[in-house]
């Protein structure tokens, strides 16, 4: 029954996509993040549903290309595709095509989808629709995991959507840190208190889910994001009190197993999981020395001659456990520079345009999204210090949202400000 329901939804999306390619982008966003067919365990489980949506979207784009409202070119967009071209260069000179090509292919699909987002979603209804799809697809796990964590007293770990890059407990903590700020931002779309309370409830349960993952990287991400928000806040006393109260509540609620696991952050030399990260980071630097400028290509750390040269008898051949070292070993120092510059540019640009949009009442929703999206990136930056998530699609989707919001806001600011009700009444009184 579940298979039929999901398949019917996909067929409906395909039919609508042929008329409006934007629908295909929303469907692609939903399927790539949530992977609902992987929870059916029936005949649809192995069906290439994402390829079906992608194909329909591509056909619709060709048919409707002249009708598309494209996002304005922005430095973030330029750096996104410069970085992609850099990965193509590193892949062309990779030490092992067998290792590099599958990962390059997956990343290329992500960047193709980002391109579709920038070509098709540059209007308020489509931006908001895509954000809701993003929030629903990630937040489904957040709400479900938060309820489960409360009911079990935090004694069991939370896992994410099967078959996705954020399917394990560490990936869930990362996804929640990225989606919670966007959930908060959506409150400005509603005037009714009950709807705003629903938004706050979703954000709260997603925060509880981070604790339920028992991810130490999640705690690092929470700490970094909280510090960034405290620094940026104008109400530091109130925020400080809330931070202390939340910290005490967490310590009172979470079980001893959670507290013991978090304590190992302080004793990484004695903790096997944490100490192996140090070895893998050193291995990443050694790999970068093989090709310091353009890198070695995707998944080079699994190239056995390099492994035997640097890690045999020291540690197993594991992941890099840090997006910084993952980029360093695979894309070199040049790629790492572009990647970090892109991250900083996104935060600075979002902050600058948010301040401009805040002056217009009709752009308050966009100002809020741009402001909070900075903390989505901050959460990724801090939590990703201990995870190999450099190319995770969620991060690049958020960058695309920032570009779309900036493009929309700049376009609206270039137009005359809409008349307020008070201005309209005043005009009528003056006989204008």
C-alpha positions in Angstrom: 0.0 0.0 0.0 2.8 2.4 0.9 4.5 1.6 -2.5 1.3 2.5 -4.4 0.9 5.8 -2.4 4.5 6.9 -3.0 4.5 5.9 -6.7 1.2 7.7 -7.2 2.8 10.9 -5.8 5.8 10.5 -8.1 3.5 10.0 -11.2 1.6 13.2 -10.2 4.8 15.1 -9.8 6.0 13.9 -13.3 2.7 15.0 -15.0 2.8 18.4 -13.3 6.5 18.8 -14.1 5.8 18.6 -17.9 3.7 21.7 -17.5 5.8 23.5 -14.9 9.5 22.5 -14.4 9.5 24.1 -11.0 7.3 21.2 -9.8 10.1 18.8 -10.9 12.6 20.8 -8.8 10.4 20.5 -5.8 9.9 16.8 -6.4 13.7 16.3 -6.9 14.3 18.2 -3.7 11.9 16.0 -1.8 13.2 12.7 -3.1 16.9 13.5 -2.8 16.6 14.6 0.8 14.0 12.3 2.2 14.3 9.2 0.1 10.7 8.1 1.0 10.8 5.1 -1.3 13.6 3.6 0.8 11.1 3.3 3.7 8.6 1.3 1.7 10.5 -2.0 1.6 8.5 -3.1 -1.4 8.8 -3.1 -5.2 9.5 0.7 -5.3 12.5 0.4 -3.0 15.1 0.0 -5.8 13.2 2.0 -8.5 15.3 4.9 -9.8 12.6 7.4 -8.9 15.0 10.4 -8.7 16.2 9.7 -12.3 12.5 9.7 -13.4 11.9 13.1 -11.8 15.2 14.5 -13.1 14.4 13.3 -16.7 11.0 14.9 -16.6 12.4 18.1 -15.2 15.1 18.3 -17.9 12.5 17.7 -20.7 10.3 20.4 -19.2 13.2 22.9 -19.0 13.9 22.4 -22.7 10.2 23.0 -23.5 9.8 26.0 -21.2 13.3 27.6 -21.3 12.1 31.0 -22.5 9.6 31.3 -19.6 12.1 30.7 -16.8 12.8 33.5 -14.3 16.5 33.0 -13.6 18.3 34.2 -10.5 20.7 37.1 -11.0 24.4 36.2 -11.2 26.1 36.6 -7.8 29.6 36.0 -6.5 28.3 32.9 -4.6 27.1 31.5 -7.9 30.4 32.1 -9.6 32.3 30.4 -6.8 29.9 27.5 -6.7 30.7 26.7 -10.4 34.4 27.6 -10.1 34.7 25.1 -7.3 32.8 22.5 -9.4 35.2 23.1 -12.3 38.1 22.7 -9.8 36.7 19.3 -8.9 36.6 18.4 -12.6 40.2 19.4 -12.9 41.3 17.4 -9.8 39.3 14.4 -11.1 40.9 14.7 -14.5 44.4 14.3 -12.9 43.2 11.9 -10.2 45.5 9.1 -9.2 42.6 6.6 -9.5 39.7 7.1 -11.9 37.9 4.0 -10.5 37.8 5.7 -7.0 37.2 9.2 -8.2 34.6 8.9 -11.0 31.6 7.6 -8.9 31.9 10.4 -6.3 32.5 13.0 -9.0 29.3 11.8 -10.8 27.3 12.1 -7.6 28.6 15.6 -6.9 27.9 16.6 -10.6 24.2 15.6 -10.1 24.0 17.8 -7.0 25.5 20.7 -8.9 23.1 20.1 -11.8 20.2 20.3 -9.4 21.6 23.5 -7.9 21.7 24.9 -11.4 18.1 24.0 -11.9 17.1 25.7 -8.7 18.8 28.9 -9.8 17.2 28.8 -13.2 13.7 28.1 -12.1 12.9 29.3 -8.6 13.5 33.0 -8.7 10.1 34.2 -7.4 8.6 34.4 -4.0 6.0 31.6 -4.3 8.6 29.1 -5.6 11.3 30.1 -3.1 8.9 29.6 -0.2 7.6 26.4 -1.7 11.1 25.0 -2.1 12.0 26.0 1.5 8.9 24.3 2.9 9.8 21.1 0.9 13.4 21.3 2.3 12.1 21.8 5.9 9.5 19.1 5.6 12.0 16.6 4.1 14.5 17.1 6.9 12.1 18.2 9.7 10.1 14.9 9.4 13.1 13.1 10.9 13.5 16.0 13.4 9.9 15.9 14.7 9.8 12.1 14.8 13.2 11.8 16.4 12.4 14.5 19.0 9.3 12.7 20.1 11.1 9.3 20.2 14.0 10.9 22.3 11.5 12.3 24.8 9.6 9.0 25.1 12.8 6.9 25.5 14.5 9.4 27.8 17.3 9.9 25.3 18.6 6.4 25.8 18.6 5.4 22.1 20.3 7.0 19.1 18.4 8.6 16.2 19.0 7.7 12.6 18.1 9.6 9.5 16.6 8.8 6.1 18.0 5.6 4.7 20.1 5.7 1.6 21.0 9.4 2.1 24.3 11.2 3.0 22.8 12.1 6.4 21.4 8.6 7.3 23.6 7.9 10.3 23.4 9.6 13.7 26.1 12.1 13.0 24.5 13.1 9.7 21.2 13.6 11.5 22.8 16.0 14.0 24.3 18.0 11.0 20.9 18.1 9.1 19.1 19.3 12.2 21.6 22.1 12.8 21.1 23.2 9.2 17.3 23.1 9.2 16.5 24.6 12.7 17.5 28.1 11.8 15.3 27.9 8.6 12.4 26.7 10.7 12.7 29.7 13.0 12.9 32.0 10.0 9.6 30.7 8.6 7.7 32.1 11.6 7.6 35.5 9.9 5.3 34.1 7.2 2.5 33.8 9.8 0.6 36.2 11.9 -1.5 33.7 13.9 0.1 32.8 17.2 -1.0 29.2 17.0 1.0 28.7 13.7 4.0 30.4 15.2 3.8 28.0 18.2 3.8 25.2 15.7 7.0 26.5 14.2 8.6 26.8 17.6 7.5 23.2 18.4 9.1 21.8 15.3 12.4 23.6 16.0 12.3 22.4 19.6 11.8 18.8 18.6 14.5 19.0 16.0 16.9 20.3 18.7 15.9 17.4 21.0 16.7 15.1 18.0 20.3 16.4 18.0 20.7 15.3 21.6 19.0 12.0 20.7 21.7 11.2 18.1 24.3 11.2 20.9 26.7 12.8 18.4 29.7 14.6 19.8 30.0 16.5 16.6 26.4 17.6 17.2 27.4 19.1 20.5 30.2 20.9 18.9 27.8 22.2 16.3 25.3 23.4 18.9 28.1 25.1 20.9 29.5 26.9 17.8 26.1 28.0 16.5 25.0 29.2 19.9 28.1 31.2 20.4 27.7 32.8 16.9 24.1 33.7 17.7 25.0 35.1 21.1 27.6 37.3 19.5 25.2 38.6 16.8 22.3 39.1 19.2 21.3 42.5 20.4 19.7 41.0 23.5 22.7 39.2 25.0 21.3 39.1 28.6 18.1 37.4 27.6 19.9 35.0 25.2 22.5 34.3 27.8 19.9 33.3 30.4 18.1 31.1 27.8 21.4 29.4 26.9 22.2 28.6 30.6 18.7 27.4 31.3 18.7 25.2 28.2 22.1 23.7 29.1 20.9 22.9 32.6 17.7 21.3 31.3 19.7 19.2 28.9 22.0 17.9 31.7 19.0 17.1 33.9 17.1 15.3 31.1 19.7 13.3 29.2 20.8 9.9 30.6 24.2 9.0 31.9 25.1 7.2 28.6 24.8 10.6 26.8 26.8 12.5 29.4 29.6 9.9 29.4 29.8 10.0 25.6 30.0 13.8 25.5 32.8 13.8 28.2 35.0 11.9 25.8 35.4 15.2 23.8 37.7 16.3 26.7 39.7 13.1 26.7 40.3 12.5 23.0 43.7 11.0 23.6 42.1 8.1 25.5 39.0 7.7 23.3 39.5 5.4 20.3 36.9 7.0 18.1 38.3 10.5 18.7 42.0 9.6 18.6 41.7 7.9 15.2 40.4 11.2 13.8 43.8 12.7 14.6 45.5 10.0 12.6 43.2 10.4 9.7 43.7 14.2 9.6 47.5 13.7 9.5 47.0 11.2 6.7 45.0 13.9 4.8 47.9 16.4 5.1 50.2 13.7 3.8 47.9 13.0 0.9 47.7 16.7 0.1 51.5 16.8 -0.1 51.3 14.5 -3.1 49.4 17.1 -5.1 49.2 20.3 -3.0 47.5 22.7 -5.5 44.8 20.8 -7.4 44.5 17.8 -5.1 44.3 14.1 -5.8 40.6 13.7 -6.7 37.6 12.2 -4.9 38.2 9.3 -2.5 42.0 9.2 -3.0 42.5 8.2 0.6 41.3 4.7 -0.4 44.1 4.3 -3.0 45.9 1.4 -1.5 49.5 2.4 -2.4 49.0 5.6 -0.5 47.4 3.8 2.4 50.3 1.3 2.6 52.8 4.2 2.5 51.3 6.2 5.3 48.9 4.2 7.4 49.8 0.5 7.4 50.3 -0.7 10.9 49.0 2.6 12.4 45.3 2.6 11.7 42.6 1.3 9.4 41.6 3.0 6.1 38.8 5.2 7.4 37.0 8.4 6.3 38.6 11.8 6.7 36.2 12.7 9.6 36.4 16.4 8.7 35.1 18.4 5.7 38.2 20.6 5.8 40.7 17.7 5.6 38.4 15.9 3.0 38.6 19.0 0.7 42.3 19.4 1.4 43.3 15.8 0.4 40.9 15.7 -2.6 40.9 19.2 -4.0 44.3 20.5 -2.7 45.0 23.8 -1.0 43.5 25.7 -4.0 40.2 23.9 -3.7 40.1 24.4 0.0 40.7 28.2 -0.4 37.8 28.4 -2.9 35.5 26.3 -0.7 36.1 28.5 2.4 35.9 31.7 0.5 32.5 30.6 -0.8 31.3 29.9 2.7 32.5 33.3 4.0 31.0 35.1 1.0 27.6 33.4 1.6 27.5 34.4 5.3 28.6 38.0 4.6 26.3 38.5 1.6 23.3 37.0 3.4 24.0 39.4 6.4 24.4 42.5 4.2 21.2 41.9 2.1 19.2 40.9 5.2 19.9 44.3 6.7 18.7 46.0 3.5 15.5 43.9 3.3 14.7 44.5 6.9 13.8 48.1 6.0 10.9 47.0 3.8 7.9 45.4 5.5 7.0 43.4 2.4 10.5 41.8 2.5 10.6 41.0 6.2 10.2 37.3 5.4 13.2 37.3 3.1 15.3 39.3 5.6 14.5 36.7 8.3 15.5 33.8 6.1 18.7 35.4 5.0 19.6 36.2 8.6 18.9 32.7 9.9 20.5 31.0 6.9 23.9 32.3 8.2 23.5 30.0 11.2 22.6 27.1 9.0 26.0 27.5 7.5 27.6 28.1 10.9 26.1 24.8 12.1 27.4 23.0 9.1 30.9 24.6 9.6 31.2 23.6 13.2 29.6 20.1 13.1 31.4 19.3 9.9 34.8 19.7 11.6 34.4 16.0 12.6 32.5 14.7 9.6 33.2 13.9 6.0 30.4 16.0 4.6 32.2 18.4 2.3 29.9 17.6 -0.7 26.6 16.9 1.2 23.7 18.1 -0.9 21.9 19.9 2.0 24.7 22.4 2.2 24.7 23.3 -1.5 20.9 23.6 -1.4 21.2 26.2 1.3 23.7 28.1 -0.7 21.3 28.1 -3.6 18.5 29.4 -1.3 20.7 32.2 -0.3 21.4 33.2 -3.9 17.7 33.0 -4.8 16.8 35.1 -1.8 19.4 37.7 -2.6 18.4 37.8 -6.2 14.7 38.3 -5.3 15.4 41.0 -2.6 17.7 43.0 -4.9 15.1 42.8 -7.6 12.4 44.1 -5.3 14.6 46.8 -3.9 15.2 48.1 -7.4 11.5 48.7 -7.7 9.5 51.5 -6.0 8.4 50.6 -2.5 4.8 49.5 -2.4 2.3 51.9 -0.8 1.3 51.1 2.7 -2.3 51.4 3.8 -1.6 54.6 5.6 0.0 56.2 2.5 -2.9 55.1 0.4 -5.4 56.7 2.8 -3.3 59.9 3.0 -3.4 60.1 -0.8 -7.1 59.8 -0.9 -7.5 62.6 1.7 -5.3 64.9 -0.4 -7.4 64.1 -3.4 -4.5 62.6 -5.3 
